[in-house]
Structures are given as C-alpha cells and as structure tokens.
Amino acid sequence: MAAYLISHGTPRDASKLQEYVALSGPILESYGGIRLAVGRVTGVVTGSHRHVRAAIFRFPDLDACNRCFESPEYKALESLRNEACDFDFIVMEEA
C-alpha cells in the first residue's frame, strides 16, 4: 500500500530552504517518492496548525518512505533542513 509523507513547515532561511528542496527532491525520487502538492497553508478548518507551508509526497509503500528518511544521503541534509525551516513530518499508510 502507498505511504504518504506530509510535511508542515515554517521557513527560517529562504535561500537555505531552496537549497534543501533542490538537494532533497532527487533523494525522495530515488526511493519512489512523488511530489503531489506543495503550497501555502491558507486556513485551518478546525483545531490549530502552526505552520505556513505544507507538502505531500507519495511513496510506493511504507518501507520505501522509511528507507528514504533513514538513508545516509538524506541524513546528511538534516543540519541544512533544520537551518532552513522548522518542519514537522508525518507519515501515513494508505488503508
């Protein structure tokens, strides 16, 4: 079953975020990740949400998503990611 990575973020440094996106995209793709949507959060229907941007990526399965985020090439971007944006990531598996 497909797995979805949903990221919520508030940028800290626009140029570092641009660099992180450019470097992380090919890594996600190499594990079968497909970008479905990236954009500005325009409202919260109920509850609360602290971030201004969101993105959704689909992976072939949960294992591929987990392998991507545990990969040495992605882990090498952690420092850049943390400097670029305040992120929260969630993973969900299609039911």
C-alpha positions as CSV (number, residue, x, y, z in Angstrom):
1,M,0.0,0.0,0.0
2,A,1.1,3.5,-0.7
3,A,2.6,5.7,2.1
4,Y,2.3,9.5,2.2
5,L,4.8,11.8,3.7
6,I,3.2,15.1,4.8
7,S,5.4,17.9,5.8
8,H,4.4,21.1,7.6
9,G,6.9,23.9,7.7
10,T,7.7,27.5,8.6
11,P,10.8,28.8,6.7
12,R,13.7,30.2,8.7
13,D,16.0,31.0,5.8
14,A,14.6,31.2,2.2
15,S,17.9,30.5,0.5
16,K,18.7,27.5,2.6
17,L,15.2,26.2,2.1
18,Q,15.7,26.5,-1.6
19,E,19.0,24.6,-1.3
20,Y,17.4,21.9,0.9
21,V,14.5,21.4,-1.6
22,A,16.9,21.1,-4.5
23,L,19.0,18.5,-2.7
24,S,16.3,16.5,-1.1
25,G,14.0,16.2,-4.1
26,P,16.2,13.8,-6.0
27,I,16.7,11.7,-2.9
28,L,13.0,11.3,-2.3
29,E,12.5,10.5,-6.0
30,S,15.3,7.8,-5.8
31,Y,13.1,6.0,-3.2
32,G,10.0,6.3,-5.4
33,G,8.7,9.5,-3.8
34,I,6.4,11.6,-6.0
35,R,5.6,15.2,-5.1
36,L,1.8,15.5,-5.1
37,A,1.4,19.0,-3.7
38,V,3.4,21.8,-2.2
39,G,2.0,25.1,-1.1
40,R,1.0,27.8,1.4
41,V,-1.4,26.9,4.2
42,T,-4.4,29.2,3.6
43,G,-6.6,28.3,6.6
44,V,-7.3,25.9,9.4
45,V,-10.9,24.5,9.4
46,T,-10.7,23.2,12.9
47,G,-8.1,22.8,15.6
48,S,-4.8,24.6,15.3
49,H,-1.9,24.5,12.9
50,R,1.4,26.4,13.5
51,H,3.0,26.2,10.1
52,V,2.6,28.3,6.9
53,R,3.6,25.7,4.3
54,A,2.7,22.1,3.6
55,A,3.8,19.4,1.2
56,I,2.5,15.9,0.3
57,F,4.6,13.1,-1.2
58,R,3.5,9.6,-2.1
59,F,5.8,6.6,-1.8
60,P,5.2,3.1,-3.2
61,D,5.0,1.7,0.4
62,L,5.9,2.5,4.0
63,D,9.2,0.7,3.7
64,A,10.4,2.9,0.8
65,C,9.4,6.1,2.8
66,N,11.2,4.9,5.9
67,R,14.3,3.8,4.0
68,C,14.4,7.3,2.4
69,F,14.4,9.1,5.7
70,E,16.9,6.7,7.2
71,S,19.2,6.8,4.2
72,P,22.7,8.2,4.7
73,E,22.2,10.7,1.8
74,Y,19.0,12.1,3.4
75,K,20.5,12.2,6.9
76,A,23.4,14.2,5.5
77,L,20.8,17.0,4.9
78,E,19.5,17.2,8.5
79,S,21.6,20.2,9.5
80,L,20.7,22.1,6.4
81,R,17.0,21.2,6.8
82,N,17.0,22.4,10.4
83,E,18.6,25.7,9.5
84,A,16.3,26.2,6.5
85,C,12.9,25.5,8.1
86,D,11.0,24.5,11.2
87,F,9.5,21.2,10.0
88,D,7.0,18.7,11.3
89,F,6.7,15.5,9.3
90,I,4.1,12.8,9.5
91,V,3.8,9.5,7.6
92,M,0.6,7.7,6.9
93,E,-0.1,4.5,5.2
94,E,-3.0,4.1,2.8
95,A,-5.8,2.0,4.2
